[in-house]
Amino acid sequence: MLRQNFIEELKRLENSLMEMGSKVKEMLEKSKSALLKKDEELAEEVIDMDDIVDKYNWEIEDKCLKLLALQQPMAHDLRVIAATMKIISDIERMGDYCVDIAKFTREFIKMPPLPINQNLINMFELVEKILCDSLAAFVNRDINFIMSVVEQDDAIDRTYYKIYDEIVEEIEHAPETAPQQIKLLMIARFLERIADHVTNVAERIYYMETGELKELHE
């Protein structure tokens, strides 16, 4: 495989990763809409989309392994492929959490109606932003993203703890709402985990471009 062909293969690899990330972004957006609109069919769509993300994961990993075996890349090229394999694993897990959100939403819809916590809506928006930023950072090779992702992840964590405190207070005042409140709390927890995986992506981007490992999780 000539160098130009190899570069083209890396570009196709990057495009496939972006398509996979965009699919998870769509899952996240639909899971939020399903919760806000109490739309069970939309929640089912999110669950069904998991197979698409899994297919991307296997296909991209297969391409990476073939490039490693056939080209034995060195230095930056090797880091790009290695980082891609790690990043798709994180994206796949984000998709799994979107499915979890959809499943809990499906159960929540069937329960007595309860207003959605405003901070939970805010948390969806924060997580959507950090996910979009991570995909842009991969394309642009933006190592500065690793600095902004820490601030964004901290904001998401703070929002999660606000939701936790508010839900505990609501349950104390109205114990009969506990089943619904717990569903909402779990959805917030899944969102927090998605953000954690985005920080993993930031670490991989930084490693890909610098060759240095930077640990963001405390």
Backbone torsions as a table, in degrees:
resi	resn	phi	psi	omega
1	MET	NA	120.7	179.4
2	LEU	-67.4	160.8	-177.8
3	ARG	-56.8	-43.1	-179.0
4	GLN	-63.1	-40.0	177.4
5	ASN	-64.2	-38.7	179.4
6	PHE	-64.2	-42.7	178.2
7	ILE	-60.9	-40.9	179.0
8	GLU	-65.5	-37.5	177.4
9	GLU	-65.0	-40.5	177.0
10	LEU	-62.8	-38.3	179.0
11	LYS	-65.5	-41.2	178.0
12	ARG	-64.9	-35.3	177.4
13	LEU	-62.8	-45.3	178.4
14	GLU	-61.5	-42.6	179.9
15	ASN	-63.8	-39.9	178.8
16	SER	-64.6	-40.4	177.1
17	LEU	-62.0	-42.1	179.9
18	MET	-65.1	-38.9	177.1
19	GLU	-63.0	-41.3	178.0
20	MET	-63.2	-45.7	178.9
21	GLY	-63.4	-39.2	179.2
22	SER	-65.4	-34.6	178.2
23	LYS	-66.0	-40.6	177.8
24	VAL	-67.8	-38.1	175.4
25	LYS	-58.5	-42.7	177.7
26	GLU	-63.2	-40.0	177.9
27	MET	-61.8	-41.4	-179.7
28	LEU	-65.3	-44.4	179.8
29	GLU	-63.6	-41.8	-179.9
30	LYS	-69.1	-34.6	179.1
31	SER	-66.3	-36.1	176.0
32	LYS	-66.6	-45.4	179.6
33	SER	-62.2	-39.7	179.5
34	ALA	-60.7	-40.1	-179.8
35	LEU	-69.6	-47.4	-176.4
36	LEU	-68.5	-37.0	-177.6
37	LYS	-92.3	-4.0	-175.9
38	LYS	53.5	49.4	-175.0
39	ASP	-105.3	101.0	-176.9
40	GLU	-67.8	-35.6	179.3
41	GLU	-64.0	-38.4	178.5
42	LEU	-67.0	-37.9	175.9
43	ALA	-62.0	-39.0	178.4
44	GLU	-65.8	-35.6	177.1
45	GLU	-59.5	-43.0	179.6
46	VAL	-61.3	-45.3	-179.6
47	ILE	-60.6	-42.8	-179.5
48	ASP	-67.0	-28.8	-177.9
49	MET	-70.0	-13.8	-178.9
50	ASP	-60.2	-36.0	179.4
51	ASP	-63.0	-35.0	179.3
52	ILE	-65.7	-44.5	179.5
53	VAL	-64.6	-41.8	178.0
54	ASP	-61.2	-39.2	179.1
55	LYS	-63.9	-43.8	174.8
56	TYR	-57.0	-44.2	-177.1
57	ASN	-57.9	-48.8	-178.7
58	TRP	-67.5	-41.6	-178.0
59	GLU	-66.3	-42.7	-179.8
60	ILE	-67.7	-41.7	177.8
61	GLU	-60.9	-41.1	178.7
62	ASP	-61.7	-42.8	178.0
63	LYS	-62.3	-41.2	179.4
64	CYS	-62.0	-45.8	-178.6
65	LEU	-63.8	-38.7	179.0
66	LYS	-66.6	-40.0	178.1
67	LEU	-65.7	-39.0	177.8
68	LEU	-64.3	-42.2	-177.2
69	ALA	-72.1	-40.8	-173.9
70	LEU	-84.8	-31.3	-172.6
71	GLN	-107.9	-21.8	-175.8
72	GLN	44.7	58.4	-175.4
73	PRO	-64.3	156.8	-179.0
74	MET	-122.7	165.6	171.6
75	ALA	49.5	-125.7	-172.6
76	HIS	-62.5	-40.3	-180.0
77	ASP	-60.7	-40.6	178.7
78	LEU	-64.7	-41.3	-180.0
79	ARG	-66.2	-35.7	178.6
80	VAL	-61.5	-46.4	-178.6
81	ILE	-67.6	-44.1	179.7
82	ALA	-62.7	-42.9	179.6
83	ALA	-65.4	-39.4	178.8
84	THR	-59.6	-43.0	-179.8
85	MET	-63.0	-37.5	178.2
86	LYS	-72.6	-40.9	-177.1
87	ILE	-65.1	-41.9	-179.6
88	ILE	-64.9	-29.6	176.2
89	SER	-65.2	-42.1	177.9
90	ASP	-67.1	-40.4	179.1
91	ILE	-64.0	-39.8	178.8
92	GLU	-61.5	-39.2	178.2
93	ARG	-68.3	-36.5	175.1
94	MET	-59.3	-42.1	177.6
95	GLY	-61.4	-39.6	177.4
96	ASP	-61.1	-40.3	179.4
97	TYR	-69.0	-33.5	174.7
98	CYS	-62.6	-39.5	176.6
99	VAL	-63.1	-42.3	178.1
100	ASP	-60.4	-42.8	178.0
101	ILE	-60.0	-45.0	-179.2
102	ALA	-63.0	-39.0	-179.9
103	LYS	-67.4	-41.9	177.5
104	PHE	-68.7	-34.1	176.1
105	THR	-63.3	-42.7	179.2
106	ARG	-58.8	-40.1	177.5
107	GLU	-72.0	-39.9	-179.6
108	PHE	-60.6	-40.2	-178.1
109	ILE	-60.5	-32.8	-176.2
110	LYS	-80.8	-6.6	-178.5
111	MET	-92.3	167.7	174.5
112	PRO	-53.2	138.3	-174.5
113	PRO	-58.9	143.5	180.0
114	LEU	-147.2	134.9	178.5
115	PRO	-60.5	144.4	178.2
116	ILE	-81.2	130.8	177.8
117	ASN	-57.6	127.5	-178.3
118	GLN	-60.3	-36.9	178.6
119	ASN	-65.1	-28.2	176.1
120	LEU	-68.3	-39.4	175.4
121	ILE	-62.6	-43.6	177.7
122	ASN	-60.4	-38.2	-178.0
123	MET	-66.7	-40.5	174.8
124	PHE	-55.4	-46.2	-177.3
125	GLU	-65.3	-39.7	178.0
126	LEU	-64.2	-41.2	-178.8
127	VAL	-70.9	-38.5	175.6
128	GLU	-58.7	-41.7	-178.3
129	LYS	-66.6	-45.6	-176.9
130	ILE	-66.5	-33.0	177.0
131	LEU	-67.9	-46.7	177.5
132	CYS	-59.5	-42.7	-179.7
133	ASP	-63.0	-36.9	-178.9
134	SER	-67.2	-39.3	178.9
135	LEU	-66.7	-41.2	177.3
136	ALA	-64.0	-38.5	-179.5
137	ALA	-65.5	-35.7	178.2
138	PHE	-64.6	-46.9	-179.3
139	VAL	-64.3	-42.2	-175.7
140	ASN	-88.4	-0.9	-177.8
141	ARG	53.1	46.4	-172.8
142	ASP	-91.0	98.0	-179.2
143	ILE	-74.6	-17.2	176.4
144	ASN	-67.8	-17.4	178.4
145	PHE	-59.3	-29.7	-177.9
146	ILE	-62.8	-25.1	177.6
147	MET	-79.2	-44.6	-178.5
148	SER	-69.9	-29.9	-177.1
149	VAL	-66.3	-31.5	178.3
150	VAL	-64.7	-45.2	179.2
151	GLU	-64.1	-43.2	-179.4
152	GLN	-65.6	-41.3	-179.7
153	ASP	-65.9	-38.5	177.0
154	ASP	-62.2	-40.5	178.8
155	ALA	-64.1	-38.5	178.2
156	ILE	-66.9	-41.7	177.9
157	ASP	-61.7	-42.9	179.3
158	ARG	-62.8	-39.7	178.7
159	THR	-65.1	-39.7	178.2
160	TYR	-60.0	-44.8	-179.0
161	TYR	-67.6	-31.6	174.0
162	LYS	-63.1	-45.8	179.6
163	ILE	-61.0	-43.3	179.4
164	TYR	-57.8	-50.2	-178.7
165	ASP	-62.4	-41.9	-179.2
166	GLU	-66.0	-39.7	-179.4
167	ILE	-69.4	-39.9	176.3
168	VAL	-59.3	-43.3	179.5
169	GLU	-64.2	-40.9	179.3
170	GLU	-64.0	-39.9	179.9
171	ILE	-66.3	-37.0	178.2
172	GLU	-64.0	-38.4	-178.7
173	HIS	-79.1	-33.5	-177.4
174	ALA	-138.4	78.8	-176.2
175	PRO	-56.0	-27.5	-178.3
176	GLU	-66.4	-16.7	179.4
177	THR	-91.2	2.3	-175.3
178	ALA	-53.0	-46.6	-179.3
179	PRO	-57.3	-43.5	179.2
180	GLN	-68.9	-41.8	-178.5
181	GLN	-62.3	-39.3	-180.0
182	ILE	-65.8	-37.1	176.5
183	LYS	-60.9	-43.9	179.7
184	LEU	-65.3	-38.7	178.5
185	LEU	-64.4	-40.1	178.6
186	MET	-66.0	-37.5	176.6
187	ILE	-61.5	-42.1	176.8
188	ALA	-61.8	-38.9	179.0
189	ARG	-64.2	-40.0	178.4
190	PHE	-65.3	-38.0	176.9
191	LEU	-63.3	-40.9	179.0
192	GLU	-62.9	-36.6	179.2
193	ARG	-70.5	-36.7	175.6
194	ILE	-58.5	-44.3	179.6
195	ALA	-62.0	-37.0	177.2
196	ASP	-61.4	-39.2	178.8
197	HIS	-69.9	-29.4	174.9
198	VAL	-64.9	-37.3	177.3
199	THR	-64.8	-32.7	174.0
200	ASN	-61.7	-41.9	178.4
201	VAL	-60.5	-42.2	178.8
202	ALA	-60.2	-41.2	178.0
203	GLU	-61.4	-40.6	-178.5
204	ARG	-67.9	-39.1	178.5
205	ILE	-63.3	-43.3	179.8
206	TYR	-62.5	-44.3	178.3
207	TYR	-63.6	-42.1	-178.4
208	MET	-57.2	-39.0	-174.6
209	GLU	-92.2	-25.2	-174.8
210	THR	-115.0	-21.2	-175.2
211	GLY	79.9	5.6	-179.6
212	GLU	-108.6	141.8	176.6
213	LEU	-92.9	130.0	179.1
214	LYS	-127.9	118.2	-179.0
215	GLU	-88.0	121.7	-179.2
216	LEU	-99.1	-28.2	-179.3
217	HIS	-78.0	132.8	179.9
218	GLU	-80.5	NA	NA
